[in-house]
Structure formats: C-alpha cells, structure tokens
Amino acid sequence: MYQYDSIDKDFLADRSAEFRGQVTRRLSGELSEDQFKPLRLRNGLYLQLHAYMLRVAIPYGSLNPTQLRKLAWIGRTYDKGYGHFTTRTNLQFHWIKLADAPDIMDHLASVDMHAIQTSGNCIRNVTADPYAGATAEEIDDPRVWAEAIRQWSTVHPEFSWLPRKFKIAVTAAAKDRTAAKTHDIGLNLKRARDGVLGFEVMVGGGLGRMPYIAPTIRQFLPATRLFSYLEAILRVYNRHGRRDNIHKARIKVLVATLGRDEFASQVEAEWEKIGAEPDLPDTELARIRGAFAPKTFETLPAVSEALEAAKGSTPAFARFVRNNLKPHKVAGYGIVEVSLKAIGETPGDANADQMVVIADLAERYGQGVIRVTHEQNLILPHVKLDDAPTVWAALAEARLATPNMNLVSDIIACPGLDYCALANARAISVAQHIAEKFADQDRAERVGELKVKISGCINACGHHHVGHIGILGVDKKGEEFYQLTLGGSGAEDAAVGQALGPALPYDRVADAVDTIVETYLRERQDGERFLDTFRRTGVAPFKEAVYADAD
C-alpha cells in the first residue's frame, strides 16, 4: 500500500497541532460551539446524541496491521473498546471526549492516519474495489488512481468549500463492488481497443431524500487527463450548485436539473479551457504505482489438499469456504472475507480484540494487507489456500467467521437512533432482529444472494434505496415506522428500489422481511436470485403477502 512521504507526514503533524489549538480555544470558551463546529467537522469530529464521534479516514479501504492495531488501541483507550466500520470504508469511534481528540489525532498521525475530509463540504474519502490487486477481473489496479485522487484533492483550495459533500469511487472490474453509480462521480477503468487506459465517467449519483443513479457523461476519458476532467466537473458544480437549499445542493440535483447532455456539454467546455496537456506526469504516476507493485506470490498448486481435507472433515469450514472464500488471480491463493455481521451483533462493529486478531492474521498469513468494504466487512485479500483452515479457526474463535457474505444476514445498517442526532428510528436492532430470523444457515444459503440495507433516516447512510430489500426508518407522531422498498441494487446493474406499501411499525419489520423471503422462494424459477425474481414478477406478490399478514 502507499507509504506516506515526508510531505504527507509533515502535513499531518501540522494539521494535528492546528487542531489541538482549536480544541484548546473551544474548551477555554474562546470559541463558541457555532464557531468551533466548522473547524471540528473539517477534522472528522461530530457531536452526536451522547458524545463526540470521530470518523477516521481509511483511503480506498486499505489498512496495514500496524494501523489496525493502533485503531484497536484507540478504541480501548479513548472509546468503549470498539469501532464501527462504515459504508465509506472509514472507521468511527462513537464515544470520544473532546479533550482527548487532539491526542487521538497525534496517535493516528503516528501511523499515517487522520480524519481530514471525512466531513464537510469537500471531497470525502475516495473508495475503490476491495478486491484490488487480488482479482483477475480488474483491468488495472484502482488503488493507484484512488491514491492519485486523494493526493490531488486533499485540501485542494478550489474544492474545499463545495456546495455540499462530494464522493468519488473507482472500480476496474465488470463486477462493481464499490456502488460506483450511487456516487457523485463514479470512475470505471477501461481499455480502448488500442490498449490505452481510460475511464468511463459517471456523474450525479447519490441517495438521501432524492435518490439518483449516475448517468455516464463520458464513455472514455484517457487516464492521462483524469485530473483536468475532474476539475472541470467540480468547477461546473461549484459554479451552479445550489447553496440556498441544503437538500438540493448535491451535484445529483444539478445533473438532473440541467439534464445529462447539457451538464456534459458544460463540463466539456470547461475542460477545453483547462488545456490539453497530460495532467498526471508519467514520473508521478510511476511513483504512485510503485507503491502498489504486485505482491510476491509463491508458485502453488491450484487445489489445496489441506483445504480439501478440512472441508471434508469440518462442515462449518466447508460452509465458510462456500460463502466467504473468493477466487484469487494467483493459483493457490484466496480472498478471505471477514464478516462483521455475527448473528445478534451490530453490523460493522469490531471490538479491539477482534481488530488485533485480524491484524495478526494479516501479518502472518495475509501479506500484511487488510481491506474494508463498503458493505461494512473486512477482507484479507492474499491468503494461501493451505492456510485458510488456520485462518478460519482463528476467526471463528473471535466470532468473525460467520459464513454469510452476500446472504440475508449480511446487512448494511447505519448507527441510527442509538447514536445519530439526525436519525428518526433505530436501525441496529432492526438488523439484529432480521438476522436472528435467518440464523439457520441452511435456510440462509437456500435463499442465496439477498442484500438487506437499513437507514435510520432519509439521509440514507445505510444505502436503503439500493437494497434488494431496503428499509427506511421514519417518525410518525413520535413512533418508529419503517418504509420498505424492493428491487434496488448498488452493483453494476444499479437501480433504486420500489416502494412496497405503507410504512410498518417497528415490531412488524422482521416478520415482513421473513414474509418477503418466503414469497420469493415460492415465486422463484430456475434458481433465480431474489433480484431476478422481483424484476420478473414486480412488487405485486410481495405486497399482497406482506399486507395480508399485516391485516
């Protein structure tokens, strides 16, 4: 992974010292909360229901063992012993004391981490495919480009006060594991027929109270012109984006208002003004690419006798292999998905002991690499198949081996009303109740791929709009109700879900999901996925079943 140089380190040290001064002034009363708020938000510090929350940046979801151990230590020392991994591949600490925040920033900087631009109207953490460097599907390593964008966009003076927050994702495979089309900008790496590397550029996606799937504004952008084109997009947004209405300030609204063609035309005109020179010098690209040089892999047989023997003798391991071990580009290796969705636990949470276990496994068996996914799980991307039984055993002991990747209990959920001051309803307990309905692993596998996503308010941090089953918490006269949508997708076939019907009370949601699943199993043909069945039948059979039960 990319190693911070002296410029990066000096910048973090200076920023940390500056923030310490700001906190000192706030604690002394020299700054009011209103004056302090924009300063703390620029450093990822939120004031939530019960305490301050610190959001730590994990660029393109990549961590090394030293960093993960430091996060575990911070969780033990300054929080309640755990952290929460988010859909932006960041990590949040929910119980921070303001007086401790500067020390935490110093500790983060000591391992090349920070919380800069994890909040505010700026370009947020850039995300990428968590399988980067490990999957045979990719055209190029998306981390190279995500890192280049990180360096270009960090405290960029022209884009530090955008009309609203701004999110970018980079993918390089036919299978989109980044939800690129739900981003302000989604970049899909491609190669032209002559071998030239470039991007499909998608602009104007986003969820929240007005969900949009990003349209493509350029089918092929030469990679050497990436920064100038991004700058043109952001200039058009900065010029025309709404600043009078926070709910209409995202670029998705501008693109929808102007229309894709007019927006693209304005971007192209702005791009032409910038000039035609390549904007990422070959030497600089080579420097960044060098940080992501391919790992050294041993020559191993494609079939592991140790793995096959363990599968035959241990059914639980065999199930883990079916659901959590993915193909690697190198024979004899696998991508191990680590579930943070144990039945009954909070989706996305990992306690300090678990973080240390994962760090140790990555160091010993995973070439020192850990990835965070936008679906709130972790990945060890480079594990020898021979080592998979040992890795599984350690994960199982730490309650990290739930074999549910992409199954119904692999639920995305925001913190909801348990933590967030913006939330209308709980999300965590709803996710827990649904997962408990599908604790029978045989049944969960019989159901197959099914993505449930839950948000505690319209801001959609749980991505409910693009869940196969989406659940949105709403407030009705002080009571929690939940609106269900079906048929959404955040993948390459991205779509916004269709409303099922009237909102349901809190105690009906898990039963409704159970009914939806049973209806799917009844309607399914030829092994269809849930999404395929829904697209064939429409909402009618599901609506009839759920509201018949409700009556």
C-alpha positions as CSV (number, residue, x, y, z in Angstrom):
1,M,0.0,0.0,0.0
2,Y,1.0,3.6,-0.4
3,Q,3.6,4.8,2.2
4,Y,3.3,8.4,3.3
5,D,6.4,10.5,2.5
6,S,7.8,13.5,4.4
7,I,5.4,15.9,2.8
8,D,2.4,13.8,4.0
9,K,3.9,13.3,7.5
10,D,4.7,17.0,7.9
11,F,1.2,17.9,6.8
12,L,-0.5,15.6,9.3
13,A,1.7,16.9,12.1
14,D,0.9,20.5,11.3
15,R,-2.8,19.8,10.9
16,S,-2.8,17.9,14.2
17,A,-1.1,20.8,16.0
18,E,-3.5,23.3,14.5
19,F,-6.5,21.2,15.6
20,R,-5.1,21.0,19.2
21,G,-5.1,24.7,19.3
22,Q,-8.7,24.9,18.1
23,V,-9.8,22.4,20.8
24,T,-7.9,24.3,23.5
25,R,-9.7,27.5,22.4
26,R,-13.1,25.7,22.5
27,L,-12.5,24.2,25.9
28,S,-11.5,27.6,27.3
29,G,-14.6,29.2,25.9
30,E,-12.7,31.4,23.5
31,L,-14.7,29.7,20.7
32,S,-18.4,29.1,20.8
33,E,-19.8,25.8,19.6
34,D,-21.1,27.6,16.4
35,Q,-17.6,28.9,15.8
36,F,-16.0,25.6,16.6
37,K,-18.4,23.4,14.5
38,P,-16.9,24.0,11.1
39,L,-13.4,23.5,12.5
40,R,-14.1,20.2,14.1
41,L,-16.1,18.9,11.1
42,R,-13.1,19.6,8.9
43,N,-11.3,17.2,11.1
44,G,-14.0,14.5,11.2
45,L,-15.3,15.3,14.6
46,Y,-19.1,15.2,15.0
47,L,-21.3,15.9,18.1
48,Q,-23.9,13.1,18.2
49,L,-26.6,12.1,20.7
50,H,-24.4,11.0,23.6
51,A,-20.8,12.1,22.8
52,Y,-18.5,13.2,20.1
53,M,-17.9,10.8,17.2
54,L,-14.6,10.8,15.4
55,R,-14.6,9.5,11.8
56,V,-11.2,8.2,10.8
57,A,-10.3,8.1,7.1
58,I,-9.3,4.8,5.5
59,P,-8.4,5.7,2.0
60,Y,-9.7,3.2,-0.6
61,G,-10.3,0.9,2.4
62,S,-6.7,-0.2,2.8
63,L,-5.1,-0.8,6.2
64,N,-1.9,-2.4,7.4
65,P,-1.6,-4.4,10.7
66,T,0.1,-1.6,12.5
67,Q,-2.7,0.8,11.7
68,L,-5.4,-1.6,12.7
69,R,-3.7,-2.3,16.0
70,K,-3.5,1.4,16.6
71,L,-7.2,1.7,15.9
72,A,-7.8,-1.1,18.4
73,W,-5.6,0.7,21.0
74,I,-7.5,4.0,20.5
75,G,-10.8,2.1,20.9
76,R,-9.6,0.7,24.2
77,T,-8.0,3.9,25.5
78,Y,-10.4,6.6,24.4
79,D,-13.7,4.8,23.4
80,K,-15.7,1.9,24.8
81,G,-13.4,-0.8,23.3
82,Y,-14.7,-1.0,19.7
83,G,-15.0,0.8,16.4
84,H,-17.7,1.0,13.7
85,F,-16.7,0.4,10.0
86,T,-18.9,2.5,7.6
87,T,-20.2,2.3,4.1
88,R,-17.5,4.9,3.2
89,T,-14.8,2.3,4.3
90,N,-14.0,4.6,7.2
91,L,-14.0,3.8,10.9
92,Q,-16.0,5.7,13.6
93,F,-15.4,6.0,17.3
94,H,-18.7,7.0,18.9
95,W,-17.7,7.8,22.5
96,I,-14.9,10.4,22.2
97,K,-14.3,13.2,24.7
98,L,-13.4,16.5,23.2
99,A,-10.4,16.9,25.4
100,D,-8.9,13.6,24.1
101,A,-9.4,14.4,20.4
102,P,-6.1,16.1,19.8
103,D,-4.2,13.2,21.4
104,I,-6.1,10.8,19.2
105,M,-5.2,12.8,16.1
106,D,-1.5,12.6,17.1
107,H,-1.7,8.8,17.6
108,L,-3.4,8.5,14.2
109,A,-0.7,10.6,12.6
110,S,2.0,8.4,14.1
111,V,0.7,5.5,11.8
112,D,0.0,7.7,8.8
113,M,-3.7,8.1,9.5
114,H,-6.0,11.0,10.0
115,A,-9.6,12.2,10.0
116,I,-9.2,15.1,7.4
117,Q,-12.0,15.5,4.9
118,T,-14.2,12.8,6.5
119,S,-16.8,15.5,6.9
120,G,-17.6,18.9,5.5
121,N,-18.4,20.2,2.0
122,C,-15.4,18.7,0.4
123,I,-14.2,15.7,-1.5
124,R,-14.6,12.9,1.0
125,N,-12.6,9.6,1.4
126,V,-12.1,8.1,-2.1
127,T,-13.2,4.4,-2.3
128,A,-12.1,1.6,-4.5
129,D,-12.8,-2.1,-5.1
130,P,-11.7,-4.0,-2.0
131,Y,-10.5,-6.9,-4.2
132,A,-8.0,-4.6,-5.9
133,G,-4.7,-6.3,-6.6
134,A,-6.2,-9.7,-5.9
135,T,-8.9,-10.3,-8.5
136,A,-8.3,-11.5,-12.1
137,E,-11.2,-9.4,-13.2
138,E,-9.6,-6.0,-12.9
139,I,-8.3,-4.0,-15.8
140,D,-5.8,-2.0,-13.7
141,D,-5.3,-1.5,-10.0
142,P,-7.9,1.0,-8.9
143,R,-6.0,1.9,-5.8
144,V,-3.4,3.6,-7.9
145,W,-6.0,6.1,-9.2
146,A,-7.8,6.4,-5.9
147,E,-4.5,7.4,-4.2
148,A,-3.7,9.8,-7.0
149,I,-7.1,11.4,-6.5
150,R,-6.5,11.5,-2.7
151,Q,-3.3,13.4,-3.1
152,W,-4.8,15.8,-5.7
153,S,-8.0,16.5,-3.7
154,T,-6.7,16.8,-0.2
155,V,-7.3,20.4,0.9
156,H,-7.4,21.4,-2.7
157,P,-8.1,25.2,-2.4
158,E,-10.6,25.3,-5.2
159,F,-12.7,22.4,-3.8
160,S,-12.5,22.9,-0.1
161,W,-15.9,24.8,0.1
162,L,-18.1,23.0,-2.3
163,P,-21.9,23.4,-2.2
164,R,-22.1,20.0,-0.5
165,K,-20.1,16.9,0.4
166,F,-18.7,15.0,-2.6
167,K,-17.9,11.3,-3.0
168,I,-15.8,9.5,-5.6
169,A,-15.5,5.8,-6.2
170,V,-13.1,3.9,-8.6
171,T,-13.7,0.5,-9.9
172,A,-11.9,-1.6,-12.5
173,A,-13.9,-4.8,-12.9
174,A,-17.1,-5.8,-14.6
175,K,-18.5,-6.7,-11.1
176,D,-18.9,-3.4,-9.3
177,R,-18.1,-3.8,-5.6
178,T,-18.0,0.0,-4.9
179,A,-21.6,1.1,-5.7
180,A,-20.0,3.5,-8.2
181,K,-23.3,4.6,-9.8
182,T,-24.5,5.9,-6.4
183,H,-21.6,8.3,-6.2
184,D,-21.2,12.0,-7.2
185,I,-18.5,10.7,-9.5
186,G,-18.1,7.0,-10.4
187,L,-15.0,6.1,-12.4
188,N,-14.9,2.8,-14.2
189,L,-11.5,1.8,-15.6
190,K,-11.4,0.6,-19.2
191,R,-9.0,-0.1,-22.0
192,A,-9.6,1.1,-25.5
193,R,-9.1,-1.3,-28.5
194,D,-5.6,0.1,-28.9
195,G,-4.8,-0.6,-25.3
196,V,-5.0,2.9,-24.0
197,L,-6.2,3.1,-20.4
198,G,-9.1,5.3,-19.5
199,F,-12.3,5.8,-17.6
200,E,-16.0,5.7,-18.1
201,V,-17.1,8.8,-16.2
202,M,-20.4,8.7,-14.3
203,V,-21.7,11.8,-12.6
204,G,-24.7,12.7,-10.5
205,G,-25.5,9.6,-8.4
206,G,-26.5,9.8,-4.8
207,L,-29.0,8.6,-2.3
208,G,-30.7,10.6,0.5
209,R,-34.1,12.2,0.1
210,M,-33.7,12.3,-3.7
211,P,-32.0,9.1,-4.9
212,Y,-30.4,9.1,-8.3
213,I,-28.4,6.6,-10.3
214,A,-25.4,8.4,-12.0
215,P,-25.6,8.7,-15.8
216,T,-22.5,8.3,-17.9
217,I,-21.3,11.7,-19.2
218,R,-18.2,10.3,-21.0
219,Q,-17.7,6.8,-22.3
220,F,-14.0,7.0,-22.4
221,L,-11.6,9.6,-20.8
222,P,-7.9,9.0,-21.4
223,A,-6.3,8.3,-18.0
224,T,-3.7,10.9,-18.5
225,R,-6.4,13.6,-18.5
226,L,-8.1,12.5,-15.3
227,F,-7.4,15.4,-13.0
228,S,-8.3,18.1,-15.6
229,Y,-11.6,16.4,-16.3
230,L,-12.4,16.0,-12.6
231,E,-11.5,19.7,-12.2
232,A,-13.9,20.6,-15.0
233,I,-16.7,18.7,-13.3
234,L,-16.1,20.3,-10.0
235,R,-15.8,23.8,-11.5
236,V,-19.3,23.4,-13.1
237,Y,-20.7,22.1,-9.8
238,N,-19.1,24.9,-7.8
239,R,-20.4,27.5,-10.3
240,H,-24.0,26.2,-10.5
241,G,-24.6,24.0,-7.4
242,R,-27.4,25.2,-5.1
243,R,-26.2,27.0,-1.9
244,D,-29.6,28.3,-0.8
245,N,-31.1,24.8,-0.1
246,I,-29.0,22.1,1.6
247,H,-31.5,19.4,0.3
248,K,-30.9,20.5,-3.3
249,A,-27.2,21.2,-3.1
250,R,-25.7,17.8,-4.2
251,I,-24.4,17.5,-7.8
252,K,-27.1,14.9,-8.5
253,V,-29.7,17.7,-8.4
254,L,-27.7,19.9,-10.7
255,V,-27.2,17.0,-13.2
256,A,-30.9,16.1,-13.0
257,T,-32.0,19.8,-13.4
258,L,-29.7,20.5,-16.4
259,G,-30.1,17.1,-17.9
260,R,-27.2,14.7,-18.6
261,D,-26.4,16.1,-22.1
262,E,-26.3,19.8,-21.0
263,F,-24.3,19.0,-17.9
264,A,-21.8,17.0,-20.0
265,S,-21.6,19.8,-22.6
266,Q,-20.7,22.4,-19.9
267,V,-18.1,20.0,-18.5
268,E,-16.5,19.5,-21.9
269,A,-16.4,23.3,-22.5
270,E,-14.8,23.9,-19.1
271,W,-12.3,21.0,-19.8
272,E,-11.3,22.6,-23.1
273,K,-10.4,25.8,-21.2
274,I,-8.0,23.9,-19.0
275,G,-5.9,22.8,-21.9
276,A,-4.9,19.5,-23.5
277,E,-1.6,18.7,-21.7
278,P,-1.5,15.4,-19.7
279,D,-2.1,16.4,-16.1
280,L,-0.6,13.4,-14.3
281,P,3.1,13.2,-15.3
282,D,4.5,9.8,-16.1
283,T,7.1,10.1,-13.3
284,E,4.4,10.9,-10.7
285,L,2.2,8.1,-11.9
286,A,5.1,5.7,-11.7
287,R,5.9,6.8,-8.2
288,I,2.4,6.1,-7.0
289,R,2.1,2.9,-9.0
290,G,5.3,1.7,-7.4
291,A,3.6,1.7,-4.0
292,F,1.1,-0.8,-5.3
293,A,3.6,-3.1,-7.1
294,P,2.3,-6.7,-7.3
295,K,2.9,-8.8,-4.2
296,T,5.3,-11.7,-4.5
297,F,3.3,-14.9,-4.6
298,E,4.6,-18.4,-4.3
299,T,4.1,-21.0,-7.0
300,L,1.4,-23.2,-5.5
301,P,-1.0,-25.9,-6.8
302,A,-4.4,-24.7,-7.8
303,V,-6.0,-27.2,-5.5
304,S,-5.0,-27.3,-1.8
305,E,-5.0,-30.7,-0.2
306,A,-5.1,-29.1,3.2
307,L,-8.2,-27.1,2.4
308,E,-10.0,-30.0,0.8
309,A,-9.2,-32.2,3.8
310,A,-10.5,-29.6,6.2
311,K,-13.7,-29.1,4.1
312,G,-14.3,-32.8,4.2
313,S,-13.8,-33.2,8.0
314,T,-15.4,-29.9,9.2
315,P,-18.8,-28.9,7.8
316,A,-18.6,-25.4,9.3
317,F,-15.3,-24.7,7.5
318,A,-16.8,-26.1,4.3
319,R,-19.7,-23.6,4.6
320,F,-17.2,-20.8,5.3
321,V,-15.4,-21.7,2.1
322,R,-18.6,-21.7,0.1
323,N,-19.6,-18.2,1.2
324,N,-16.5,-16.3,2.4
325,L,-13.6,-17.5,0.3
326,K,-13.4,-15.9,-3.1
327,P,-11.2,-16.7,-6.1
328,H,-7.8,-15.0,-6.3
329,K,-5.9,-14.2,-9.5
330,V,-3.0,-16.4,-8.4
331,A,-3.3,-20.1,-8.2
332,G,-3.2,-21.5,-4.6
333,Y,-4.4,-18.2,-3.0
334,G,-7.8,-17.0,-2.0
335,I,-9.6,-13.8,-0.9
336,V,-11.0,-14.3,2.6
337,E,-14.0,-12.2,3.5
338,V,-14.3,-11.5,7.3
339,S,-17.9,-11.0,8.4
340,L,-18.6,-8.2,10.9
341,K,-22.2,-9.4,10.9
342,A,-22.4,-12.2,13.5
343,I,-26.0,-13.0,14.4
344,G,-27.2,-10.7,17.1
345,E,-24.3,-8.2,16.8
346,T,-24.2,-4.7,15.4
347,P,-23.4,-4.7,11.7
348,G,-20.0,-3.1,11.0
349,D,-18.7,-3.2,14.6
350,A,-15.4,-4.8,15.6
351,N,-14.1,-4.8,19.1
352,A,-10.5,-4.1,19.9
353,D,-9.6,-7.7,20.5
354,Q,-11.1,-8.6,17.1
355,M,-9.1,-5.9,15.4
356,V,-5.9,-7.3,16.9
357,V,-6.8,-10.8,15.7
358,I,-7.4,-9.6,12.2
359,A,-4.1,-7.6,12.3
360,D,-2.2,-10.6,13.5
361,L,-3.7,-12.9,10.8
362,A,-3.0,-10.3,8.1
363,E,0.6,-10.1,9.2
364,R,1.2,-13.8,9.5
365,Y,-1.0,-15.2,6.6
366,G,-2.2,-12.3,4.5
367,Q,1.0,-10.4,3.3
368,G,0.2,-7.6,5.8
369,V,-2.9,-6.3,4.0
370,I,-6.4,-5.6,5.3
371,R,-9.3,-4.1,3.3
372,V,-12.6,-2.5,4.4
373,T,-15.6,-3.0,2.2
374,H,-18.4,-0.5,1.6
375,E,-20.7,-3.3,2.9
376,Q,-19.1,-3.0,6.4
377,N,-17.0,-6.1,6.3
378,L,-13.2,-6.7,6.2
379,I,-11.1,-8.7,3.8
380,L,-7.8,-10.5,3.9
381,P,-7.1,-10.4,0.1
382,H,-4.0,-12.6,-0.2
383,V,-4.3,-15.8,1.8
384,K,-2.8,-19.1,0.8
385,L,-5.4,-21.8,0.4
386,D,-3.3,-24.1,2.6
387,D,-3.6,-21.5,5.4
388,A,-7.3,-21.0,5.0
389,P,-8.2,-23.6,7.7
390,T,-5.9,-22.0,10.2
391,V,-7.2,-18.5,9.4
392,W,-10.8,-19.7,9.7
393,A,-10.2,-21.3,13.1
394,A,-8.8,-18.1,14.5
395,L,-11.6,-16.1,13.0
396,A,-14.2,-18.5,14.4
397,E,-12.7,-18.2,17.9
398,A,-13.0,-14.4,17.7
399,R,-16.6,-14.6,16.4
400,L,-15.5,-13.3,13.0
401,A,-16.2,-16.4,10.8
402,T,-20.0,-16.0,10.2
403,P,-20.4,-17.6,6.8
404,N,-22.9,-15.1,5.4
405,M,-21.3,-13.0,2.8
406,N,-24.0,-11.6,0.4
407,L,-26.7,-13.6,2.3
408,V,-29.7,-12.2,4.1
409,S,-27.9,-11.6,7.4
410,D,-25.1,-9.7,5.8
411,I,-27.0,-6.5,6.5
412,I,-25.8,-2.9,5.9
413,A,-27.1,-0.7,8.8
414,C,-26.3,2.8,9.8
415,P,-25.9,3.6,13.6
416,G,-29.5,5.1,13.6
417,L,-31.2,6.5,16.6
418,D,-28.9,4.6,19.0
419,Y,-26.2,7.2,18.2
420,C,-27.1,9.7,15.5
421,A,-28.7,13.0,16.2
422,L,-30.2,13.1,12.7
423,A,-31.9,9.7,12.9
424,N,-35.7,9.2,13.2
425,A,-35.6,5.5,14.1
426,R,-33.4,2.6,15.2
427,A,-31.5,0.7,12.6
428,I,-29.2,-1.6,14.6
429,S,-31.9,-3.5,16.5
430,V,-33.9,-3.9,13.3
431,A,-30.9,-5.5,11.6
432,Q,-30.3,-7.8,14.6
433,H,-34.0,-9.0,14.6
434,I,-33.8,-9.7,10.9
435,A,-30.5,-11.6,11.2
436,E,-32.0,-13.7,14.0
437,K,-34.8,-14.7,11.7
438,F,-32.2,-16.2,9.4
439,A,-29.8,-17.7,11.9
440,D,-30.5,-21.1,10.3
441,Q,-27.5,-21.2,8.0
442,D,-29.1,-23.9,5.8
443,R,-32.1,-21.7,5.2
444,A,-29.9,-18.6,4.5
445,E,-27.9,-20.5,1.9
446,R,-31.1,-21.8,0.3
447,V,-32.3,-18.2,0.0
448,G,-29.0,-17.2,-1.6
449,E,-27.9,-13.7,-2.5
450,L,-30.1,-11.1,-0.8
451,K,-28.9,-7.7,0.2
452,V,-30.8,-6.0,3.0
453,K,-29.9,-2.4,3.8
454,I,-31.3,-0.2,6.6
455,S,-31.2,3.5,7.2
456,G,-32.5,5.3,10.3
457,C,-33.4,8.4,8.4
458,I,-33.8,9.8,4.9
459,N,-30.0,10.7,4.7
460,A,-29.6,7.0,3.6
461,C,-26.3,6.2,5.3
462,G,-27.4,2.6,5.2
463,H,-27.9,2.7,1.4
464,H,-31.5,1.5,1.8
465,H,-32.6,2.8,-1.7
466,V,-30.3,0.3,-3.4
467,G,-31.0,-2.7,-1.2
468,H,-32.7,-5.7,-2.7
469,I,-34.8,-5.1,0.4
470,G,-34.4,-1.6,1.6
471,I,-35.7,-0.4,5.0
472,L,-36.1,3.3,5.9
473,G,-36.9,4.4,9.5
474,V,-39.4,7.3,9.7
475,D,-41.0,9.1,12.6
476,K,-44.8,9.1,12.9
477,K,-46.0,11.2,15.8
478,G,-43.1,10.1,18.0
479,E,-43.3,6.4,17.0
480,E,-40.9,4.5,14.8
481,F,-42.2,3.2,11.5
482,Y,-40.3,1.7,8.5
483,Q,-40.9,2.0,4.8
484,L,-39.8,-1.0,2.8
485,T,-38.6,-0.9,-0.8
486,L,-37.8,-3.9,-3.1
487,G,-35.6,-4.4,-6.1
488,G,-32.8,-1.9,-5.6
489,S,-29.2,-2.6,-6.5
490,G,-25.9,-0.8,-5.8
491,A,-24.0,-3.0,-8.2
492,E,-23.2,-2.7,-11.9
493,D,-27.0,-3.1,-12.6
494,A,-27.7,-0.2,-10.2
495,A,-31.4,0.7,-9.5
496,V,-33.5,2.4,-6.9
497,G,-35.9,0.2,-5.1
498,Q,-39.7,0.4,-5.5
499,A,-41.9,1.1,-2.5
500,L,-43.7,-1.9,-1.1
501,G,-46.6,-0.1,0.6
502,P,-47.5,1.8,3.8
503,A,-44.8,2.0,6.5
504,L,-44.8,-0.7,9.1
505,P,-44.4,-0.4,12.9
506,Y,-41.1,-1.4,14.5
507,D,-42.3,-4.8,15.7
508,R,-43.5,-5.8,12.2
509,V,-40.4,-5.3,10.2
510,A,-38.5,-8.5,10.8
511,D,-41.7,-10.6,10.1
512,A,-42.3,-8.6,6.9
513,V,-38.8,-9.4,5.7
514,D,-39.4,-13.1,6.5
515,T,-42.7,-13.0,4.5
516,I,-40.9,-11.3,1.6
517,V,-38.3,-14.1,1.6
518,E,-40.9,-16.9,1.7
519,T,-42.8,-15.2,-1.1
520,Y,-39.6,-15.1,-3.1
521,L,-38.9,-18.8,-2.5
522,R,-42.4,-19.6,-3.7
523,E,-42.1,-17.5,-6.8
524,R,-38.5,-18.3,-7.7
525,Q,-37.9,-20.1,-11.0
526,D,-34.8,-22.0,-12.1
527,G,-32.7,-20.9,-9.2
528,E,-33.2,-17.1,-9.7
529,R,-31.7,-14.6,-7.3
530,F,-34.1,-12.5,-5.4
531,L,-33.4,-9.6,-7.6
532,D,-34.1,-11.6,-10.7
533,T,-37.4,-12.9,-9.4
534,F,-38.5,-9.4,-8.3
535,R,-37.7,-7.9,-11.7
536,R,-39.7,-10.7,-13.4
537,T,-42.8,-10.6,-11.1
538,G,-42.8,-7.0,-9.9
539,V,-43.9,-5.9,-6.5
540,A,-47.5,-7.3,-6.5
541,P,-46.9,-10.8,-5.0
542,F,-44.7,-9.4,-2.2
543,K,-47.1,-6.6,-1.4
544,E,-50.0,-8.9,-1.2
545,A,-48.2,-11.3,1.1
546,V,-46.9,-8.7,3.5
547,Y,-50.1,-6.7,3.9
548,A,-52.2,-9.8,4.0
549,D,-50.1,-10.8,7.1
550,A,-50.4,-7.2,8.4
551,D,-54.2,-7.5,8.4
